[in-house]
């Protein structure tokens, strides 16, 4: 796996974890910002043909 793909997966995992925390804290603004960030990362992954269904630690 390329370094780019690995870094992208790590970033997606981090944003998903942050999003879970924001949901739990009922922080609507953070949820909105993080959802946008996640959408952007997933779009980049799709454009580069990177499968992000598995967490980064599983794909090493």
Secondary structure as UniProt FT lines:
FT   HELIX           3..24
FT   TURN            25..26
FT   HELIX           28..47
FT   TURN            48..49
FT   HELIX           56..58
//
